[in-house]
Amino acid sequence: MLDCILNELEMWNTTRAPSFKPRSIYVEVVIVKLFYPFLRSIFTHFLISKKIQKFLKLIEIDNSF
């Protein structure tokens, strides 16, 4: 997914007008590279916690009988 984003940014950089500053595209790529693992870990943690909550609710329902 990250490769896809980087390729899209590179294509966008080559199709822009010459007045476009190339430095800003590299800043965006660096920001994406820095924050991608952090965001992915938060997202996976959120998904895992949701699954655990569902599992605990199922256990509570089973224990109530």
N, C-alpha and C positions, 0 to 999 in steps of 0.2 A: 504494500500500500504506500509506503514511504517512497519507494522508487517511482511509483506512478505520479505522486505529487511532485517529486523533483523533476521528472520528465515534463510534466505539464508546465511547471515554472520555467524550465529552459525553453520550451516551445513558445511560451508567452513572451519571454525575454527577446527571442529572435524575431518575433513578428511585430514588436512594438516600434514606434517611431524612433529615429535617431536621437531625438531630444530626451528620451528616457534615460535616467541615470542607472547604469548597471549595478552600482553599489547597493541600492536598495533591494534588488532581487537577491543578492547574496546575503544580506541581513535577514531577509525573510526565510531563506533556506537554513541559515544557522539557527534561527529561532525555532523553526520546525524540527530540526535535528535535536536541539536541546530539550524541547518540551514533549516530543513524541513519546519517549519511554515513560515519562512522568504521567502523562495523560492516559497512556495505555494501562499503566499499573493501577491508576485510580479507577478506570473503567472496569478492569477485571476484578478488582477488590469489591466494587459495587455489585457486580453480577454475582460473585461468590456469596456475598453477604445476603443478597436477595434469595439465592437458592437455599442457604442455610435457614433463613427465616421461614421459607415455605416448608422445609423439612421439619422444623420444630413445630410448626402449626399442625402438620400431619400427625406428629407424635402426640401432641396434646389431644387431638381429636380421638386418636386410638386409645389413649389412656382414660378418656372420659367414659368409655363404655364399660 
